[in-house]
């Protein structure tokens, strides 16, 4: 399993107000999309999310998103190491993801860019 990078998850009340700050901070333009009723903007290493409070409460439980080469391989390694696979692997707009709880209780999303 190879971790390629990490994305910091930031829940915000007003996405339109937050985007200019993070674009300037990260030095790039936001890539916007919607997922499950939540408006999302990816800006550099930040994933800004805004939406219904019930949805954001769930998203806040995930500490970070880790980019990996292969989610299926990651699932196998995590399971062997004692992590609980909470969801996935599931298809996403750009690949696949899974949600896992590590033995210390921390929850992470793992994502790849495969179909």
C-alpha positions in Angstrom: 0.0 0.0 0.0 1.4 3.4 -1.0 0.0 6.7 0.4 0.4 9.4 -2.3 -0.8 12.4 -0.3 -3.4 13.7 2.1 -6.3 16.1 1.8 -7.4 18.2 4.8 -11.2 18.1 5.2 -12.7 21.5 6.2 -16.5 21.9 6.9 -17.6 25.5 6.3 -20.8 27.4 6.7 -20.5 29.4 3.5 -18.6 27.8 0.7 -18.7 30.9 -1.5 -17.1 33.0 1.2 -14.5 30.4 2.0 -13.3 29.6 -1.5 -11.4 32.9 -2.3 -9.4 32.6 1.0 -8.4 29.0 0.2 -7.7 29.7 -3.4 -5.3 32.5 -2.4 -3.8 30.4 0.4 -3.2 27.3 -1.9 -2.4 29.3 -5.0 -4.9 27.6 -7.2 -8.5 27.5 -8.4 -11.2 25.5 -6.8 -12.6 22.4 -8.5 -16.3 22.3 -7.5 -18.7 19.3 -7.3 -21.6 18.0 -5.3 -21.9 14.7 -3.5 -24.8 13.5 -1.5 -26.3 17.0 -1.1 -23.0 18.5 0.0 -21.3 21.2 -2.0 -17.6 20.5 -2.3 -14.6 22.6 -3.5 -11.1 21.0 -3.8 -8.4 23.7 -3.5 -4.9 22.5 -3.3 -4.6 20.1 -0.3 -8.0 21.4 1.1 -11.4 19.8 0.6 -14.0 22.4 1.6 -17.5 21.0 2.3 -20.8 22.8 3.0 -24.3 21.4 3.3 -27.0 20.2 5.6 -25.9 19.9 9.2 -26.7 16.2 9.4 -24.5 15.5 6.4 -21.6 17.6 7.8 -21.8 15.9 11.2 -21.0 12.6 9.4 -18.2 14.1 7.3 -16.6 15.7 10.4 -16.0 12.2 11.8 -13.4 11.5 9.0 -10.0 13.0 10.0 -8.6 13.2 6.5 -8.6 11.8 3.0 -5.6 9.8 2.0 -4.7 9.3 -1.7 -3.5 5.8 -2.5 -2.5 3.9 -5.6 -5.1 1.2 -5.2 -8.1 1.2 -2.8 -8.5 -2.6 -3.0 -4.9 -3.3 -2.0 -5.4 -0.7 0.8 -8.5 -2.5 2.0 -6.6 -5.7 2.3 -3.6 -4.2 4.1 -5.8 -2.2 6.5 -7.9 -5.3 7.3 -4.8 -7.4 8.0 -3.6 -4.7 10.3 -6.8 -4.7 12.4 -8.6 -1.7 10.9 -12.4 -1.8 10.5 -13.6 -1.2 7.0 -16.7 0.9 7.5 -17.7 1.5 3.9 -16.4 0.5 0.4 -14.6 0.2 -1.8 -17.2 2.3 -3.6 -17.0 4.2 -7.0 -16.5 7.9 -6.9 -16.5 10.5 -9.7 -12.8 10.0 -10.2 -12.0 6.5 -8.9 -12.9 4.5 -5.8 -12.9 5.1 -2.0 -13.3 3.4 1.3 -13.8 4.6 4.9 -11.8 2.8 7.6 -11.5 3.1 11.4 -7.9 2.5 12.6 -7.4 0.5 15.8 -6.9 3.8 17.7 -10.4 4.9 16.7 -9.4 7.5 14.1 -11.5 7.4 10.9 -10.0 8.0 7.4 -11.1 8.0 3.9 -8.8 6.3 1.3 -9.3 7.2 -2.3 -7.7 6.2 -5.6 -8.1 7.4 -9.2 -9.0 4.1 -10.8 -12.3 3.2 -12.4 
